[in-house]
């Protein structure tokens, strides 16, 4: 959800859909244009720069146990991961 904030008041002006799975091939994407849905201005859009870094995590590694809220690798199921599509 996209909000305009003025002082202590805010109002929603729309939302964008972003599937982060679409941006894993290379480390940086510049000028990603996303149309703003549910906005009074039907031509509204936002432009993002997206960057990512691969974290090499292997089963039983210390890195896995240091991650906030992580489960041991053998306790994780295929369906327990986070959703890769978000609505903002």
KOLGU-4560 file (N, C-alpha, C; in nm, 3 decimals, padded with zeros to 5 digits):
<recs>
<n_xx: 00.084 n_yy: -00.116 n_zz: 00.000 ca_xx: 00.000 ca_yy: 00.000 ca_zz: 00.000 c_xx: 00.089 c_yy: 00.124 c_zz: 00.000 mol: A seq: 1 type: UNK>
<n_xx: 00.051 n_yy: 00.219 n_zz: -00.078 ca_xx: 00.125 ca_yy: 00.345 ca_zz: -00.087 c_xx: 00.042 c_yy: 00.451 c_zz: -00.017 mol: A seq: 2 type: UNK>
<n_xx: 00.105 n_yy: 00.522 n_zz: 00.076 ca_xx: 00.034 ca_yy: 00.624 ca_zz: 00.153 c_xx: 00.104 c_yy: 00.758 c_zz: 00.141 mol: A seq: 3 type: UNK>
<n_xx: 00.025 n_yy: 00.864 n_zz: 00.147 ca_xx: 00.077 ca_yy: 01.000 ca_zz: 00.158 c_xx: 00.066 c_yy: 01.037 c_zz: 00.305 mol: A seq: 4 type: UNK>
<n_xx: 00.175 n_yy: 01.084 n_zz: 00.364 ca_xx: 00.176 ca_yy: 01.120 ca_zz: 00.505 c_xx: 00.196 c_yy: 01.271 c_zz: 00.516 mol: A seq: 5 type: UNK>
<n_xx: 00.104 n_yy: 01.336 n_zz: 00.588 ca_xx: 00.114 ca_yy: 01.479 ca_zz: 00.618 c_xx: 00.095 c_yy: 01.494 c_zz: 00.768 mol: A seq: 6 type: UNK>
<n_xx: 00.203 n_yy: 01.529 n_zz: 00.836 ca_xx: 00.197 ca_yy: 01.539 ca_zz: 00.981 c_xx: 00.167 c_yy: 01.403 c_zz: 01.040 mol: A seq: 7 type: UNK>
<n_xx: 00.058 n_yy: 01.394 n_zz: 01.118 ca_xx: 00.021 ca_yy: 01.267 ca_zz: 01.178 c_xx: -00.089 c_yy: 01.196 c_zz: 01.100 mol: A seq: 8 type: UNK>
<n_xx: -00.135 n_yy: 01.256 n_zz: 00.991 ca_xx: -00.240 ca_yy: 01.197 ca_zz: 00.910 c_xx: -00.180 c_yy: 01.130 c_zz: 00.787 mol: A seq: 9 type: UNK>
<n_xx: -00.244 n_yy: 01.023 n_zz: 00.742 ca_xx: -00.202 ca_yy: 00.956 ca_zz: 00.620 c_xx: -00.324 c_yy: 00.908 c_zz: 00.545 mol: A seq: 10 type: UNK>
<n_xx: -00.309 n_yy: 00.893 n_zz: 00.415 ca_xx: -00.418 ca_yy: 00.837 ca_zz: 00.335 c_xx: -00.359 c_yy: 00.749 c_zz: 00.226 mol: A seq: 11 type: UNK>
<n_xx: -00.430 n_yy: 00.645 n_zz: 00.192 ca_xx: -00.387 ca_yy: 00.551 ca_zz: 00.090 c_xx: -00.410 c_yy: 00.611 c_zz: -00.048 mol: A seq: 12 type: UNK>
<n_xx: -00.310 n_yy: 00.595 n_zz: -00.136 ca_xx: -00.324 ca_yy: 00.644 ca_zz: -00.273 c_xx: -00.308 c_yy: 00.532 c_zz: -00.375 mol: A seq: 13 type: UNK>
<n_xx: -00.295 n_yy: 00.409 n_zz: -00.330 ca_xx: -00.285 ca_yy: 00.297 ca_zz: -00.423 c_xx: -00.196 c_yy: 00.187 c_zz: -00.370 mol: A seq: 14 type: UNK>
<n_xx: -00.168 n_yy: 00.092 n_zz: -00.459 ca_xx: -00.081 ca_yy: -00.020 ca_zz: -00.423 c_xx: -00.011 c_yy: -00.072 c_zz: -00.548 mol: A seq: 15 type: UNK>
<n_xx: 00.102 n_yy: -00.141 n_zz: -00.527 ca_xx: 00.173 ca_yy: -00.205 ca_zz: -00.637 c_xx: 00.192 c_yy: -00.352 c_zz: -00.603 mol: A seq: 16 type: UNK>
<n_xx: 00.203 n_yy: -00.434 n_zz: -00.706 ca_xx: 00.234 ca_yy: -00.575 ca_zz: -00.687 c_xx: 00.378 c_yy: -00.597 c_zz: -00.727 mol: A seq: 17 type: UNK>
<n_xx: 00.452 n_yy: -00.664 n_zz: -00.640 ca_xx: 00.594 ca_yy: -00.688 ca_zz: -00.664 c_xx: 00.626 c_yy: -00.833 c_zz: -00.631 mol: A seq: 18 type: UNK>
<n_xx: 00.667 n_yy: -00.910 n_zz: -00.731 ca_xx: 00.709 ca_yy: -01.048 ca_zz: -00.712 c_xx: 00.861 c_yy: -01.049 c_zz: -00.713 mol: A seq: 19 type: UNK>
<n_xx: 00.923 n_yy: -01.060 n_zz: -00.596 ca_xx: 01.069 ca_yy: -01.055 ca_zz: -00.586 c_xx: 01.136 c_yy: -01.171 c_zz: -00.659 mol: A seq: 20 type: UNK>
<n_xx: 01.063 n_yy: -01.278 n_zz: -00.680 ca_xx: 01.117 ca_yy: -01.392 ca_zz: -00.754 c_xx: 01.154 c_yy: -01.357 c_zz: -00.898 mol: A seq: 21 type: UNK>
<n_xx: 01.093 n_yy: -01.252 n_zz: -00.951 ca_xx: 01.125 ca_yy: -01.208 ca_zz: -01.087 c_xx: 01.261 c_yy: -01.138 c_zz: -01.095 mol: A seq: 22 type: UNK>
<n_xx: 01.323 n_yy: -01.109 n_zz: -00.982 ca_xx: 01.445 ca_yy: -01.028 ca_zz: -00.981 c_xx: 01.562 c_yy: -01.101 c_zz: -00.915 mol: A seq: 23 type: UNK>
<n_xx: 01.571 n_yy: -01.233 n_zz: -00.935 ca_xx: 01.681 ca_yy: -01.307 ca_zz: -00.873 c_xx: 01.793 c_yy: -01.343 c_zz: -00.970 mol: A seq: 24 type: UNK>
<n_xx: 01.771 n_yy: -01.328 n_zz: -01.098 ca_xx: 01.871 ca_yy: -01.369 ca_zz: -01.196 c_xx: 02.001 c_yy: -01.290 c_zz: -01.189 mol: A seq: 25 type: UNK>
<n_xx: 01.991 n_yy: -01.158 n_zz: -01.179 ca_xx: 02.111 ca_yy: -01.077 ca_zz: -01.169 c_xx: 02.105 c_yy: -00.997 c_zz: -01.040 mol: A seq: 26 type: UNK>
<n_xx: 02.213 n_yy: -00.940 n_zz: -01.000 ca_xx: 02.221 ca_yy: -00.874 ca_zz: -00.871 c_xx: 02.158 c_yy: -00.736 c_zz: -00.863 mol: A seq: 27 type: UNK>
<n_xx: 02.137 n_yy: -00.670 n_zz: -00.977 ca_xx: 02.084 ca_yy: -00.534 ca_zz: -00.972 c_xx: 01.991 c_yy: -00.509 c_zz: -01.090 mol: A seq: 28 type: UNK>
<n_xx: 01.879 n_yy: -00.446 n_zz: -01.060 ca_xx: 01.782 ca_yy: -00.406 ca_zz: -01.162 c_xx: 01.756 c_yy: -00.258 c_zz: -01.141 mol: A seq: 29 type: UNK>
<n_xx: 01.770 n_yy: -00.180 n_zz: -01.245 ca_xx: 01.748 ca_yy: -00.036 ca_zz: -01.234 c_xx: 01.630 c_yy: 00.005 c_zz: -01.321 mol: A seq: 30 type: UNK>
<n_xx: 01.554 n_yy: 00.098 n_zz: -01.271 ca_xx: 01.442 ca_yy: 00.152 ca_zz: -01.347 c_xx: 01.325 c_yy: 00.057 c_zz: -01.363 mol: A seq: 31 type: UNK>
<n_xx: 01.297 n_yy: -00.024 n_zz: -01.262 ca_xx: 01.182 ca_yy: -00.115 ca_zz: -01.268 c_xx: 01.055 c_yy: -00.030 c_zz: -01.251 mol: A seq: 32 type: UNK>
<n_xx: 00.972 n_yy: -00.030 n_zz: -01.353 ca_xx: 00.851 ca_yy: 00.053 ca_zz: -01.352 c_xx: 00.732 c_yy: -00.032 c_zz: -01.311 mol: A seq: 33 type: UNK>
<n_xx: 00.663 n_yy: 00.010 n_zz: -01.205 ca_xx: 00.546 ca_yy: -00.061 ca_zz: -01.155 c_xx: 00.425 c_yy: 00.034 c_zz: -01.158 mol: A seq: 34 type: UNK>
<n_xx: 00.318 n_yy: -00.011 n_zz: -01.220 ca_xx: 00.196 ca_yy: 00.069 ca_zz: -01.223 c_xx: 00.131 c_yy: 00.066 c_zz: -01.085 mol: A seq: 35 type: UNK>
<n_xx: 00.077 n_yy: 00.181 n_zz: -01.044 ca_xx: 00.011 ca_yy: 00.190 ca_zz: -00.914 c_xx: -00.138 c_yy: 00.160 c_zz: -00.935 mol: A seq: 36 type: UNK>
<n_xx: -00.183 n_yy: 00.052 n_zz: -00.871 ca_xx: -00.322 ca_yy: 00.010 ca_zz: -00.881 c_xx: -00.407 c_yy: 00.085 c_zz: -00.778 mol: A seq: 37 type: UNK>
<n_xx: -00.535 n_yy: 00.094 n_zz: -00.803 ca_xx: -00.631 ca_yy: 00.156 ca_zz: -00.712 c_xx: -00.594 c_yy: 00.301 c_zz: -00.680 mol: A seq: 38 type: UNK>
<n_xx: -00.534 n_yy: 00.369 n_zz: -00.776 ca_xx: -00.493 ca_yy: 00.508 ca_zz: -00.759 c_xx: -00.590 c_yy: 00.596 c_zz: -00.837 mol: A seq: 39 type: UNK>
<n_xx: -00.625 n_yy: 00.714 n_zz: -00.782 ca_xx: -00.712 ca_yy: 00.804 ca_zz: -00.858 c_xx: -00.654 c_yy: 00.842 c_zz: -00.995 mol: A seq: 40 type: UNK>
<n_xx: -00.521 n_yy: 00.851 n_zz: -01.004 ca_xx: -00.455 ca_yy: 00.878 ca_zz: -01.132 c_xx: -00.425 c_yy: 00.744 c_zz: -01.197 mol: A seq: 41 type: UNK>
<n_xx: -00.502 n_yy: 00.706 n_zz: -01.296 ca_xx: -00.488 ca_yy: 00.574 ca_zz: -01.362 c_xx: -00.355 c_yy: 00.556 c_zz: -01.434 mol: A seq: 42 type: UNK>
<n_xx: -00.282 n_yy: 00.663 n_zz: -01.461 ca_xx: -00.151 ca_yy: 00.653 ca_zz: -01.527 c_xx: -00.035 c_yy: 00.657 c_zz: -01.428 mol: A seq: 43 type: UNK>
<n_xx: -00.063 n_yy: 00.655 n_zz: -01.298 ca_xx: 00.042 ca_yy: 00.666 ca_zz: -01.195 c_xx: 00.130 c_yy: 00.543 c_zz: -01.194 mol: A seq: 44 type: UNK>
<n_xx: 00.259 n_yy: 00.565 n_zz: -01.172 ca_xx: 00.355 ca_yy: 00.455 ca_zz: -01.161 c_xx: 00.467 c_yy: 00.496 c_zz: -01.067 mol: A seq: 45 type: UNK>
<n_xx: 00.546 n_yy: 00.396 n_zz: -01.026 ca_xx: 00.666 ca_yy: 00.424 ca_zz: -00.948 c_xx: 00.781 c_yy: 00.349 c_zz: -01.012 mol: A seq: 46 type: UNK>
<n_xx: 00.901 n_yy: 00.403 n_zz: -00.996 ca_xx: 01.021 ca_yy: 00.342 ca_zz: -01.053 c_xx: 01.113 c_yy: 00.303 c_zz: -00.938 mol: A seq: 47 type: UNK>
<n_xx: 01.157 n_yy: 00.177 n_zz: -00.939 ca_xx: 01.241 ca_yy: 00.123 ca_zz: -00.832 c_xx: 01.375 c_yy: 00.076 c_zz: -00.887 mol: A seq: 48 type: UNK>
<n_xx: 01.475 n_yy: 00.080 n_zz: -00.802 ca_xx: 01.601 ca_yy: 00.010 ca_zz: -00.824 c_xx: 01.604 c_yy: -00.104 c_zz: -00.725 mol: A seq: 49 type: UNK>
<n_xx: 01.629 n_yy: -00.225 n_zz: -00.773 ca_xx: 01.627 ca_yy: -00.344 ca_zz: -00.688 c_xx: 01.764 c_yy: -00.410 c_zz: -00.695 mol: A seq: 50 type: UNK>
<n_xx: 01.820 n_yy: -00.441 n_zz: -00.579 ca_xx: 01.947 ca_yy: -00.515 ca_zz: -00.578 c_xx: 01.934 c_yy: -00.631 c_zz: -00.480 mol: A seq: 51 type: UNK>
<n_xx: 02.009 n_yy: -00.738 n_zz: -00.506 ca_xx: 02.004 ca_yy: -00.853 ca_zz: -00.417 c_xx: 02.142 c_yy: -00.915 c_zz: -00.406 mol: A seq: 52 type: UNK>
<n_xx: 02.161 n_yy: -00.988 n_zz: -00.299 ca_xx: 02.286 ca_yy: -01.058 ca_zz: -00.274 c_xx: 02.254 c_yy: -01.202 c_zz: -00.234 mol: A seq: 53 type: UNK>
<n_xx: 02.315 n_yy: -01.296 n_zz: -00.299 ca_xx: 02.295 ca_yy: -01.436 ca_zz: -00.266 c_xx: 02.365 c_yy: -01.469 c_zz: -00.135 mol: A seq: 54 type: UNK>
<n_xx: 02.292 n_yy: -01.529 n_zz: -00.043 ca_xx: 02.351 ca_yy: -01.575 ca_zz: 00.083 c_xx: 02.361 c_yy: -01.726 c_zz: 00.073 mol: A seq: 55 type: UNK>
<n_xx: 02.481 n_yy: -01.778 n_zz: 00.080 ca_xx: 02.502 ca_yy: -01.921 ca_zz: 00.068 c_xx: 02.473 c_yy: -01.988 c_zz: 00.201 mol: A seq: 56 type: UNK>
<n_xx: 02.359 n_yy: -02.058 n_zz: 00.208 ca_xx: 02.319 ca_yy: -02.127 ca_zz: 00.330 c_xx: 02.313 c_yy: -02.275 c_zz: 00.299 mol: A seq: 57 type: UNK>
<n_xx: 02.384 n_yy: -02.354 n_zz: 00.378 ca_xx: 02.381 ca_yy: -02.499 ca_zz: 00.360 c_xx: 02.321 c_yy: -02.562 c_zz: 00.484 mol: A seq: 58 type: UNK>
<n_xx: 02.273 n_yy: -02.681 n_zz: 00.472 ca_xx: 02.210 ca_yy: -02.753 ca_zz: 00.584 c_xx: 02.306 c_yy: -02.765 c_zz: 00.701 mol: A seq: 59 type: UNK>
<n_xx: 02.259 n_yy: -02.724 n_zz: 00.819 ca_xx: 02.339 ca_yy: -02.738 ca_zz: 00.940 c_xx: 02.446 c_yy: -02.632 c_zz: 00.959 mol: A seq: 60 type: UNK>
<n_xx: 02.449 n_yy: -02.531 n_zz: 00.875 ca_xx: 02.554 ca_yy: -02.430 ca_zz: 00.887 c_xx: 02.524 c_yy: -02.335 c_zz: 01.001 mol: A seq: 61 type: UNK>
<n_xx: 02.627 n_yy: -02.269 n_zz: 01.052 ca_xx: 02.609 ca_yy: -02.170 ca_zz: 01.157 c_xx: 02.530 c_yy: -02.051 c_zz: 01.106 mol: A seq: 62 type: UNK>
<n_xx: 02.546 n_yy: -02.018 n_zz: 00.979 ca_xx: 02.472 ca_yy: -01.905 ca_zz: 00.923 c_xx: 02.323 c_yy: -01.926 c_zz: 00.940 mol: A seq: 63 type: UNK>
<n_xx: 02.276 n_yy: -02.048 n_zz: 00.917 ca_xx: 02.134 ca_yy: -02.079 ca_zz: 00.930 c_xx: 02.086 c_yy: -02.054 c_zz: 01.072 mol: A seq: 64 type: UNK>
<n_xx: 02.164 n_yy: -02.093 n_zz: 01.172 ca_xx: 02.119 ca_yy: -02.076 ca_zz: 01.310 c_xx: 02.126 c_yy: -01.931 c_zz: 01.355 mol: A seq: 65 type: UNK>
<n_xx: 02.206 n_yy: -01.848 n_zz: 01.287 ca_xx: 02.217 ca_yy: -01.708 ca_zz: 01.325 c_xx: 02.105 c_yy: -01.624 c_zz: 01.264 mol: A seq: 66 type: UNK>
<n_xx: 02.035 n_yy: -01.678 n_zz: 01.165 ca_xx: 01.927 ca_yy: -01.603 ca_zz: 01.102 c_xx: 01.810 c_yy: -01.593 c_zz: 01.199 mol: A seq: 67 type: UNK>
<n_xx: 01.753 n_yy: -01.475 n_zz: 01.209 ca_xx: 01.642 ca_yy: -01.450 ca_zz: 01.301 c_xx: 01.523 c_yy: -01.539 c_zz: 01.269 mol: A seq: 68 type: UNK>
<n_xx: 01.480 n_yy: -01.617 n_zz: 01.366 ca_xx: 01.361 ca_yy: -01.699 ca_zz: 01.350 c_xx: 01.377 c_yy: -01.818 c_zz: 01.258 mol: A seq: 69 type: UNK>
<n_xx: 01.499 n_yy: -01.856 n_zz: 01.224 ca_xx: 01.519 ca_yy: -01.966 ca_zz: 01.130 c_xx: 01.498 c_yy: -02.100 c_zz: 01.199 mol: A seq: 70 type: UNK>
<n_xx: 01.444 n_yy: -02.195 n_zz: 01.124 ca_xx: 01.428 ca_yy: -02.331 ca_zz: 01.172 c_xx: 01.546 c_yy: -02.413 c_zz: 01.121 mol: A seq: 71 type: UNK>
<n_xx: 01.580 n_yy: -02.521 n_zz: 01.190 ca_xx: 01.683 ca_yy: -02.609 ca_zz: 01.133 c_xx: 01.642 c_yy: -02.654 c_zz: 00.995 mol: A seq: 72 type: UNK>
<n_xx: 01.738 n_yy: -02.670 n_zz: 00.907 ca_xx: 01.708 ca_yy: -02.701 ca_zz: 00.767 c_xx: 01.624 c_yy: -02.826 c_zz: 00.751 mol: A seq: 73 type: UNK>
<n_xx: 01.646 n_yy: -02.929 n_zz: 00.835 ca_xx: 01.570 ca_yy: -03.051 ca_zz: 00.820 c_xx: 01.426 c_yy: -03.038 c_zz: 00.872 mol: A seq: 74 type: UNK>
<n_xx: 01.397 n_yy: -02.933 n_zz: 00.949 ca_xx: 01.262 ca_yy: -02.911 ca_zz: 01.000 c_xx: 01.179 c_yy: -02.825 c_zz: 00.906 mol: A seq: 75 type: UNK>
<n_xx: 01.242 n_yy: -02.768 n_zz: 00.805 ca_xx: 01.170 ca_yy: -02.682 ca_zz: 00.712 c_xx: 01.103 c_yy: -02.767 c_zz: 00.605 mol: A seq: 76 type: UNK>
<n_xx: 00.984 n_yy: -02.729 n_zz: 00.566 ca_xx: 00.917 ca_yy: -02.798 ca_zz: 00.456 c_xx: 00.913 c_yy: -02.705 c_zz: 00.336 mol: A seq: 77 type: UNK>
<n_xx: 00.879 n_yy: -02.760 n_zz: 00.223 ca_xx: 00.874 ca_yy: -02.679 ca_zz: 00.101 c_xx: 00.772 c_yy: -02.567 c_zz: 00.114 mol: A seq: 78 type: UNK>
<n_xx: 00.666 n_yy: -02.585 n_zz: 00.192 ca_xx: 00.561 ca_yy: -02.485 ca_zz: 00.203 c_xx: 00.582 c_yy: -02.387 c_zz: 00.318 mol: A seq: 79 type: UNK>
<n_xx: 00.690 n_yy: -02.399 n_zz: 00.392 ca_xx: 00.707 ca_yy: -02.313 ca_zz: 00.509 c_xx: 00.780 c_yy: -02.184 c_zz: 00.479 mol: A seq: 80 type: UNK>
<n_xx: 00.828 n_yy: -02.166 n_zz: 00.357 ca_xx: 00.902 ca_yy: -02.046 ca_zz: 00.320 c_xx: 00.810 c_yy: -01.927 c_zz: 00.303 mol: A seq: 81 type: UNK>
<n_xx: 00.869 n_yy: -01.809 n_zz: 00.300 ca_xx: 00.788 ca_yy: -01.689 ca_zz: 00.284 c_xx: 00.732 c_yy: -01.678 c_zz: 00.143 mol: A seq: 82 type: UNK>
<n_xx: 00.623 n_yy: -01.607 n_zz: 00.128 ca_xx: 00.566 ca_yy: -01.581 ca_zz: -00.003 c_xx: 00.660 c_yy: -01.488 c_zz: -00.078 mol: A seq: 83 type: UNK>
<n_xx: 00.675 n_yy: -01.506 n_zz: -00.207 ca_xx: 00.764 ca_yy: -01.420 ca_zz: -00.283 c_xx: 00.689 c_yy: -01.306 c_zz: -00.352 mol: A seq: 84 type: UNK>
<n_xx: 00.557 n_yy: -01.302 n_zz: -00.337 ca_xx: 00.482 ca_yy: -01.192 ca_zz: -00.398 c_xx: 00.414 c_yy: -01.111 c_zz: -00.289 mol: A seq: 85 type: UNK>
<n_xx: 00.434 n_yy: -00.982 n_zz: -00.293 ca_xx: 00.380 ca_yy: -00.895 ca_zz: -00.190 c_xx: 00.297 c_yy: -00.786 c_zz: -00.254 mol: A seq: 86 type: UNK>
<n_xx: 00.201 n_yy: -00.735 n_zz: -00.181 ca_xx: 00.124 ca_yy: -00.618 ca_zz: -00.223 c_xx: 00.159 c_yy: -00.506 c_zz: -00.128 mol: A seq: 87 type: UNK>
<n_xx: 00.210 n_yy: -00.396 n_zz: -00.181 ca_xx: 00.250 ca_yy: -00.283 ca_zz: -00.100 c_xx: 00.152 c_yy: -00.171 c_zz: -00.116 mol: A seq: 88 type: UNK>
</recs>
